Amino acid sequence: MIVGLIGVAVMVSGPQGLSGTSDTVGIKKAFDPSKWKLEWSDEFNRGTAPDPRNWTYEKGHLRNGEAQYYTDDRRENARIEDGKLVIEARKDNWNGNKITSASLTTSGRHELLYGRIEARAKVPTGRGTWPAIWTLGTNIGKAGWPRCGEIDILENVGFDPKRVHANIHVHAYNHTKGTGKGNNIDGGEPWKAFNVYAVEWYPDRMEFFFNDTRYFVFRKEAGAGEDKWPFDKPQYLIMNLAIGGGWGGQKGIDESLFPHRYEIDYVRFYKPKS
């Protein structure tokens, strides 16, 4: 996702500006829990509502020209069901808003800095859907976007449903080819099954995973300042289901497919063991 006060940024895939030839080549690298310590998680196995100790809600029409209105603590759009978080986009004309959905964040609840952020999720599909798991710098109110930095752990657009994307956004690329660099991988049919989406965030690099395949590495350049590497400061997590917008809506919205269910089995944050 991108914070669209200044419009839609360009997603740049491939090896531009990256170190080494293997950074955008899929490599099998299974998660080894013996090397990590679980710091925080939500397994979504209590109650009927997202735990307010972990989650806040974004509200309104926010960015990227998206069609949905994000509601605040409305069970039709965000609920716990059968041990999973369900984010549901609906064409229900609620309070005069044609399409509603939800965006949950850990802003003011949990700050994340270095470690492994992992979620097991099943995405929806169909023209117009744009589910995401991503982070923004907690200093966004002061620094603005993209100076705060953005880490996109999962993005998927319904008009190209097999592609799973990881991207980063930083200020350094804002005036050339957009703010983002990233890569994507063939995820098969990610709307039919749960998959693990993860980033391992270190002081000098980020490694992005789809299940046990590492498919994108973003490395800190030698001597890079905050314009190129704003990722030495905390970020907060966002999970949302957008409809339409600058990327998700490039081929329109199929309104016959509502409602759309985006299901998250768990979210976990690990720190490396010493």
C-alpha positions as CSV (number, residue, x, y, z in Angstrom):
1,M,0.0,0.0,0.0
2,I,1.0,3.6,-0.3
3,V,-0.1,6.7,1.6
4,G,-1.7,8.6,-1.2
5,L,-1.7,12.2,-0.3
6,I,0.6,12.9,-3.2
7,G,-0.8,10.3,-5.6
8,V,0.1,6.8,-6.6
9,A,3.8,5.8,-6.5
10,V,5.4,3.5,-9.1
11,M,6.2,0.0,-8.1
12,V,9.6,-0.9,-9.4
13,S,10.3,-4.7,-9.5
14,G,13.6,-6.3,-10.2
15,P,17.2,-5.7,-9.2
16,Q,17.6,-1.9,-9.6
17,G,19.7,-0.5,-6.8
18,L,20.1,-3.8,-5.0
19,S,23.3,-5.6,-4.0
20,G,24.1,-9.1,-5.3
21,T,22.5,-11.3,-8.0
22,S,20.4,-13.4,-5.7
23,D,18.3,-10.6,-4.2
24,T,15.3,-11.2,-6.5
25,V,15.8,-14.9,-7.1
26,G,13.5,-17.2,-5.2
27,I,15.6,-19.2,-2.6
28,K,14.2,-21.9,-0.3
29,K,14.9,-20.8,3.3
30,A,12.6,-22.4,5.9
31,F,11.8,-20.6,9.1
32,D,13.9,-21.9,12.0
33,P,12.0,-21.2,15.3
34,S,15.0,-22.2,17.4
35,K,16.7,-19.0,16.2
36,W,13.9,-16.6,17.2
37,K,12.0,-15.5,20.3
38,L,8.3,-14.7,20.1
39,E,7.8,-11.1,21.3
40,W,4.2,-10.5,20.5
41,S,1.3,-12.3,18.7
42,D,-2.4,-12.3,18.1
43,E,-3.9,-15.7,17.4
44,F,-7.4,-14.3,17.0
45,N,-8.9,-17.1,19.2
46,R,-10.8,-15.0,21.7
47,G,-14.1,-13.2,21.5
48,T,-15.9,-11.9,18.5
49,A,-14.0,-8.6,18.0
50,P,-10.4,-7.7,17.4
51,D,-8.6,-7.2,20.7
52,P,-8.5,-3.4,21.4
53,R,-5.2,-4.0,23.3
54,N,-3.6,-4.9,20.0
55,W,-5.6,-3.1,17.3
56,T,-7.0,0.3,16.4
57,Y,-9.0,1.2,13.3
58,E,-8.4,3.6,10.4
59,K,-11.6,5.4,9.4
60,G,-13.0,6.9,6.3
61,H,-11.9,7.3,2.7
62,L,-8.2,7.6,3.2
63,R,-5.8,7.1,0.2
64,N,-5.1,6.1,-3.4
65,G,-8.6,7.0,-4.6
66,E,-9.9,3.7,-3.2
67,A,-13.7,3.0,-3.3
68,Q,-14.1,1.7,0.2
69,Y,-15.0,3.5,3.4
70,Y,-13.1,2.1,6.4
71,T,-15.4,1.6,9.4
72,D,-14.5,1.8,13.0
73,D,-15.2,-1.3,15.2
74,R,-18.0,-2.6,13.0
75,R,-18.5,-6.3,13.1
76,E,-19.7,-6.6,9.6
77,N,-16.3,-5.4,8.4
78,A,-13.9,-6.8,11.1
79,R,-14.6,-9.7,13.4
80,I,-13.2,-12.8,15.0
81,E,-14.7,-16.0,13.5
82,D,-13.6,-19.6,14.0
83,G,-10.2,-18.6,15.3
84,K,-9.5,-16.1,12.5
85,L,-9.7,-12.4,11.9
86,V,-12.1,-11.7,9.1
87,I,-11.9,-8.4,7.3
88,E,-14.9,-8.2,5.0
89,A,-15.5,-5.7,2.2
90,R,-19.2,-5.2,1.5
91,K,-21.4,-3.4,-0.9
92,D,-23.9,-2.4,1.7
93,N,-24.5,1.3,1.3
94,W,-23.9,1.8,5.1
95,N,-24.5,5.4,6.2
96,G,-24.4,6.5,2.5
97,N,-21.1,4.7,1.8
98,K,-21.5,2.3,-1.1
99,I,-18.6,0.0,-0.2
100,T,-17.3,-0.6,3.3
101,S,-14.3,-2.4,4.6
102,A,-11.8,-2.4,7.5
103,S,-8.2,-1.4,8.1
104,L,-6.6,-2.5,11.5
105,T,-3.4,-1.1,12.8
106,T,-1.1,-1.5,15.9
107,S,-0.6,2.3,16.0
108,G,-0.4,3.3,19.7
109,R,-0.4,-0.4,20.7
110,H,2.7,-2.1,19.4
111,E,5.8,-0.7,17.9
112,L,8.0,-3.0,15.8
113,L,11.8,-2.6,15.2
114,Y,14.0,-5.3,13.7
115,G,12.7,-8.9,13.8
116,R,10.4,-11.2,11.9
117,I,6.9,-10.1,11.2
118,E,4.8,-13.0,10.0
119,A,1.1,-13.5,9.2
120,R,-0.8,-16.5,7.9
121,A,-3.6,-15.4,5.7
122,K,-5.9,-16.2,2.9
123,V,-6.6,-13.4,0.5
124,P,-9.8,-12.7,-1.4
125,T,-9.8,-12.3,-5.2
126,G,-11.7,-10.7,-8.0
127,R,-11.3,-7.5,-10.0
128,G,-10.9,-4.6,-7.6
129,T,-9.6,-6.3,-4.5
130,W,-6.3,-5.1,-2.9
131,P,-5.5,-6.9,0.4
132,A,-2.3,-5.9,2.2
133,I,-0.1,-6.4,5.2
134,W,2.3,-3.5,5.7
135,T,4.0,-1.1,8.1
136,L,4.6,2.6,8.4
137,G,7.0,4.5,10.5
138,T,5.5,5.7,13.8
139,N,7.0,9.1,13.1
140,I,4.7,9.6,10.0
141,G,2.9,12.5,11.7
142,K,6.1,14.4,11.9
143,A,8.1,13.1,9.0
144,G,5.3,12.5,6.5
145,W,5.2,9.8,3.8
146,P,7.4,8.4,2.3
147,R,10.1,9.9,4.7
148,C,8.7,7.7,7.5
149,G,9.4,4.5,5.4
150,E,6.9,1.8,4.4
151,I,7.4,-2.0,4.3
152,D,4.9,-4.0,2.3
153,I,4.9,-7.6,3.4
154,L,2.0,-8.6,1.2
155,E,0.1,-7.0,-1.6
156,N,-2.1,-8.7,-4.0
157,V,-4.5,-7.3,-6.7
158,G,-7.5,-9.2,-7.9
159,F,-7.0,-8.5,-11.6
160,D,-3.6,-10.3,-11.3
161,P,-4.5,-12.8,-8.6
162,K,-1.6,-15.2,-8.7
163,R,1.1,-12.6,-8.0
164,V,2.2,-11.9,-4.5
165,H,4.1,-8.7,-4.0
166,A,6.6,-7.2,-1.5
167,N,7.7,-3.6,-1.8
168,I,9.4,-0.9,0.2
169,H,8.9,2.9,-0.1
170,V,11.4,5.5,0.8
171,H,11.9,9.2,0.1
172,A,15.1,8.8,-2.0
173,Y,13.2,7.4,-5.0
174,N,10.4,10.0,-4.9
175,H,11.7,12.2,-7.7
176,T,12.9,9.6,-10.2
177,K,11.0,6.4,-10.8
178,G,8.6,6.5,-7.9
179,T,9.1,5.7,-4.2
180,G,9.1,1.9,-4.4
181,K,11.3,-1.0,-5.0
182,G,10.2,-4.6,-4.8
183,N,9.6,-8.0,-6.3
184,N,6.8,-10.5,-6.8
185,I,6.3,-14.2,-6.9
186,D,3.8,-16.6,-8.4
187,G,1.7,-17.6,-5.4
188,G,-0.3,-20.2,-7.2
189,E,-3.9,-19.7,-6.0
190,P,-3.5,-17.7,-2.8
191,W,-7.2,-17.1,-2.5
192,K,-7.8,-20.9,-2.1
193,A,-5.5,-21.6,0.9
194,F,-3.7,-20.0,3.8
195,N,-0.1,-18.9,3.2
196,V,2.6,-17.4,5.3
197,Y,3.8,-13.9,4.5
198,A,6.8,-12.6,6.3
199,V,9.6,-10.1,6.5
200,E,12.8,-10.6,8.4
201,W,14.0,-7.1,9.2
202,Y,17.7,-6.5,10.2
203,P,19.7,-3.3,10.7
204,D,21.3,-3.8,7.3
205,R,18.6,-5.6,5.2
206,M,15.1,-6.9,4.8
207,E,14.3,-10.4,3.5
208,F,10.7,-11.1,2.3
209,F,9.1,-14.5,2.2
210,F,6.2,-16.3,0.7
211,N,5.9,-19.5,2.8
212,D,9.4,-21.0,2.8
213,T,10.6,-19.0,-0.3
214,R,12.7,-15.9,0.1
215,Y,11.9,-13.8,-3.0
216,F,13.1,-10.3,-2.3
217,V,16.0,-8.8,-0.3
218,F,16.3,-5.0,0.2
219,R,19.8,-4.0,1.4
220,K,20.9,-0.9,3.2
221,E,23.5,0.9,1.0
222,A,26.8,1.8,2.5
223,G,26.5,5.2,4.0
224,A,22.8,5.5,3.3
225,G,21.0,8.2,5.2
226,E,17.3,8.4,6.3
227,D,16.2,9.2,2.7
228,K,17.3,5.7,1.6
229,W,17.0,3.8,4.8
230,P,14.5,5.2,7.3
231,F,14.2,1.7,8.9
232,D,16.2,2.3,12.0
233,K,13.1,3.6,13.8
234,P,9.9,1.8,14.9
235,Q,7.1,1.0,12.6
236,Y,3.5,0.0,13.2
237,L,1.6,-2.8,11.4
238,I,-1.5,-2.4,9.2
239,M,-3.8,-5.1,7.8
240,N,-6.5,-3.9,5.4
241,L,-8.7,-4.8,2.5
242,A,-8.9,-2.0,-0.1
243,I,-11.2,-2.0,-3.1
244,G,-10.2,-0.2,-6.3
245,G,-7.7,2.6,-6.1
246,G,-4.7,3.5,-8.1
247,W,-3.4,-0.1,-8.3
248,G,-6.2,-2.4,-7.2
249,G,-8.7,-0.6,-9.5
250,Q,-6.6,-0.4,-12.7
251,K,-9.0,-2.8,-14.4
252,G,-12.1,-1.8,-12.6
253,I,-14.2,-3.3,-9.8
254,D,-16.5,-6.3,-10.4
255,E,-19.4,-5.3,-8.1
256,S,-21.1,-8.7,-8.6
257,L,-18.5,-10.4,-6.4
258,F,-19.2,-8.8,-3.0
259,P,-18.8,-9.5,-0.2
260,H,-15.1,-10.3,-0.1
261,R,-13.5,-12.1,2.9
262,Y,-9.9,-11.6,3.8
263,E,-8.9,-14.0,6.6
264,I,-5.9,-13.8,8.9
265,D,-5.1,-16.9,11.0
266,Y,-2.5,-15.2,13.1
267,V,0.1,-12.4,13.3
268,R,3.4,-12.9,15.1
269,F,6.5,-10.8,15.8
270,Y,9.8,-12.4,16.7
271,K,13.2,-11.1,17.8
272,P,16.4,-12.9,16.9
273,K,17.9,-14.9,19.8
274,S,21.2,-13.7,21.0
